[in-house]
Amino acid sequence: MKHKILFIALMLAVVLPASAQKRYSVYAVGFYNLENLFDTCHDEGKRDFDFLPTGSYRWNGLKYGRKLHNMARALSDMGTNVLPGVGCAVIGLSEVENDKALTDLCAQPALKARGYQFCHVEGPDRRGIDCALLYNPTLFKVKNVKLVPYVPSAKQDSSFKTRGFLTVSGEMAGEPVAFIVCHLPSRFSGSYYREVGAAQAKAVKDSLLRDNKHCKVFVMGDMNDDPTNKSMYEALGGKEEIDKVGTDDMYNPWYNILVKQGTGTLMYQGRWNLFDQILMTPNLLNPKGSKDYRTLKYWKNEIQRMPYLFQTEGKYKGSPKRTTAGGVWLDGFSDHLPVCVYLVKEQKK
């Protein structure tokens, strides 16, 4: 009964011109780079020294507690423009240190109230930052979790270590779905490193579809590249229009937000980039003109722009409000903005 009540709470009447008498269930899927969610303790073998009480950020219990509170506030608000009181069924995360930080995050009242749980596998990143997945267990059932490593190519330094591809398979709306959460190598590494990473994310996606062609796959993350860059457009095959998406491609709805709307998820030297993306396999798409939602399908996407996420004064007014900038603790959120896609499925009568 409890599950049924929660499911009914999720239901949203979506008026579609061709099917005004039908009702639809809506699910939100998000991603957010939390910008250095570190606890205050040293993890053996990791370069987390800046985030210790004696480190450069003087990272203490007060600052850690505020960071948790702020992150929980933003995460709980994601998707509520469309699903008030419900929010996201699933949220991919990057820049999280460990299980302890995730346990502490999920214990925050704003997230605990919705029963969020997490998936995480410790990765090889030398700084100690990993990807993770938050999920509402009443909306998404986890079946398998694995971390697929980033493997340097023959042209790369064989000792190069970075985040892998957190791959979580399960069931949403009674259908098989899978999420590949990425944090591709930084801009300092050069484009080739991200192209290799994107190609490997595509290989993971392809393997999931070989195992089950009906699986609906999302590749999400901080790509450290824009949708227009080679890693996204060519290596991962992220196309900007639904009618351009071939069977081996993915749909990237963020391309036109950057190119046509001129906005993004992080700002550098006064200019927007859109590194935070969620791409989808063709089986999540309706061809243009079709409104067939008998199975789970993509509806729309949006950058989450809660007013409190932005600087409101000073030199960086209008940019995302960071936790720390220029050595000054701002009690902010992240240098990235969160993103969401919304999925729709027709309710059975």
N, C-alpha and C positions, 0 to 999 in steps of 0.2 A: 504493500500500500504506500509506504514512504517513497519508494522509487516511482510509483505511478504519479504521486502528487508532484514530485520534482519534475517529472517528464511533462506533466500538464503545465507546470509553471514555465517551462521552456517554450511552449507553443506560442507562436506569433502569427497573427492573421496578416498574411502578405497578399495584397491585392495585385493580381496580375491580369492584364487586360483580357487575355483569352480564357481565363478560368476564375471568374470573380466569385464563384460559389465554393471554391475549394479552399482548404486551410493547409498551412504548411508549418513544419517544424524548422527552426533555424538554429544553426550551430556556428559559434565563432571559434576561429583558430588564430592564435596570435604568436608573435615573436618579439622578444625584448632583450637588448644587450644591457645588462645591469651595471656595467662599468665598475669592475673591481669589487664584487661582493666577497670580501675576505673577512674571515674571523680574525681574532687578535692573537692567535697562537701560531707558532712555527710548524709547518709541515716538513718533515724530514725529506731532504733531497730537492726541495722547491725553493725558488728564489722569491720568497714572500717577505723579505726582510723590511721592505718599505712599509708593510702593513702590520707592523708590530708596535707596541707602545713606545719602543725606543727607536723606531724607524723614522724615515723622513716625513711621513704623514702623521706621526704621533697617533697611530691608530689604536684608540683605547675603547673601553666598554661603552662609553657615552656615544662616541661617533659610530661604532658598530651598531648599537641599538637604534640610533636615528636612521642609519642606512637601511636597516631591516624594515623599520616602520615606513619609510618613504617608498621603498620598493614594493612593499605589500599594498600600499595605497594605490600606486599606479597599476600594479598587476590586477588588483580587484576591480579597478575602474575600466580596464580594457574590455571592449565589446559591449559596454553597457549603454552606449548610444542606441543600439538596436535591441539589446537584451537586458533591460534594467533589472537589477537584482540577481541576475544570472551570470553575466559575463562570459568569459571564454571557457570552452570545454577543454582546450589544450593550449598551452603556451610554451613554445621553445625558448630557451634561455642561453645566453653566452656570458662569459666572464664571471663564473661562479667558482669558488675555490674548492669546495668539498661537500661531503654529506652533512657535516655539522652546520655549515652555512645554510644549506637547503632545509634541514630540519628546523633550524631557528626561524627561517623565513616562513615555512608553512605553519609554524606555531603563532605567527602574528594574527591578532584577532580578525583582521579583514580577510585573510585567506583561510584561517581555521573555520570560520563561519560557513564556508562553502565546502569544507572537507577536502581541500586540495592535497594531493599527494605528489611524489616526484619520482622520476627515473634519472639515474646518474651512474656513470661508470668512470672511475678515476682514469685520467688520461696522462700522456707523457709530456705535456707542455711544461717547459722549464720554469715558467713563472708560476705555474700551478693553477691556471684558469682553465675551466672545462665548460662544456656544454651540458645542458640538462633539459628535462621536460617536466613541466607542471601539468597536472591533469585533474579534472573533476571525475571521480570514479563512477558517479551516477550517469555520466554522459559519454565516457570513453573507458573501455575495458582493455587493459594491457594484457597482451599474450606473450610477447617476446621483446627482450631488451638486449642490445649488443653494441659494442663500440668497434667500428671498422676503422683500423688505423690509416693515417695518411702515410703513404709509402713514397719516399723520394724516388724520382726517376733517375736514370743513368746520368743525366746531365746535372743533377743536383748533388749537393754535399750529402753523403750517405749518413752523416751524423745529425742531419736536420730533424728536429722533433717539433711537432705542433699538434694542435687539437685534431682528433679524429672525427668520425662521422657517427654521432649517436643515433642509432636506428631503433625505433620503437614501433612495433607492429601490434595491432589490436583490432577492436571493433567499435564503430560509431554508427549510430542510427541503424544498427543491425547489419552493417556492411563492413567488409575488410578494409582497413585503412592503415597507412604506415607514414611515419614522420622521420625524416632524415635531418638532424639538426647539425648545422655546420658553423664553424668560425674559421674562415679561410685565412691563409697567411697574410701578414700585415703588408702595407704599401711599401715598407722598407725592404721587403724581400724581393720585389720585382714582380711584374705581371705573370711571368712564366710559372711562378710558384702557385699562383691562384688558378691559372689555367689547368695545371696538373691536378689541383684539388677539386676543381669543378668537374673535370673529366672523371675523377674517382667517385665523386658524388653521383654522377650520371650512371656509372657502373653499378653502384649500390642500388639505385633506382631500377635499373634494367634487371638486376638479379631478383628483385622483389616481384617484378612483373612476370618474369619467367616462372617463378614459383606459383604465382596466381595472377592471371591476366585481369581478373576482376578487382584486384587490390587498387585502391585509390591512394596515390603516393604524393606526399608534399615534401619538397626540399626547401628548407628554410634556414635562415641564419644571417649573421653578419658576414657578408661576402667580401668586404674590403674592396669591392668594386661596384660600379654602377651597372644597371641593367644593360647599358649600351656597350659595356666593355667586352672584350673577347672571351673572357672566362665565362661570362653569363650567356652571351648571345650565341657563341659558337660552341664552346666546350660543353656547356650544360644544355644548350639548345633552347634557351628561354626566349620565346617569340612574343612580340608585342601585341599581336592581333590574333583572335581566336581562329580566323580563317587561314592563318599562316602556320598553325600548329600541325605538324605532321605526326605520324604515329610514333616516331622516335623522339619527338620534341617535348617541350613543356611550355605551359602558358605562364608568362611573366606580366601580371597586371600592373606592375610598378613602373614599367618602361615609360608609358605615356604620362604618368604622374610627374616624372622627372622631366621628360622632353617637352611635353605640351603645357604642363601646369607650372613648370619651373620650380618645384618644391621637392623636399626630400626629408631625410631622417637625421642628418647631422650636418653641421655647418663648418666649413673650413675657409678661413680668410674671407668671410662674408658671403660665401657661395654655398648653396645646398648640394650635397651628395645624397644618394639614396642607396646605401649599402645594405640596409635591412630589408630583406625580401622573402616572400613566400611564393614558390612556384608550384604548379600543379600538373599532373599528368592528364592526357587528353580525355580519359574516361570521367573526369570531373566537369567537363565542359558541355554546354549545349551549343550546337551550331547556331550562327546568327539567325534570328527569326524564330527559333524553336524555344518553347517553354515547357519542356518535358522534365518534370521533377519527380518522376516515379522512383528514381534512384537519387542518391545524394549528388548534388551538383553545385558548382560555384555560382554565387549570386553577385557579390560585389566586394570591394576592398576599400580600406581607408587607413591613413596614418592617424594614430591616436594623438590628438592635440589638446589634452587637458591643459587648461591655462596655467596651472601650477608647475608644469614641466618646463616653463620658459623663464629666461632672465627677463626681468621687467624694467631694468634700468642699467645705466652704465654703458661701457664700450661694447659689451656683448648682448645688449638688449635685443630680444627676439630670437636668440639662439637657445638651444636646450640648456637647462640649468644643471650644472655638474655638481658632484659631491664636493670636489676640490678643484680650484683653478688658481694657477700662479702661486701655489704654496699656501693659499688661503682656503680654509674649510668653509663651504657655502651652505652646508646642510641641504644640498640639492639632491638630484636624482641620477641622471646619466647624461653623457654627451650624445646619446642616441635617443630618438623617439621610438616608441613601440608601433607595431603595425598589426593589422587584423585582416583576415578574409572571412567572409560569411558564406555559409553553405545552406542550401535549402533542400528539404525533402517533403514530398506530398504526404499528408497524413492518410492512413488507411481509414476507410469508413467503417 
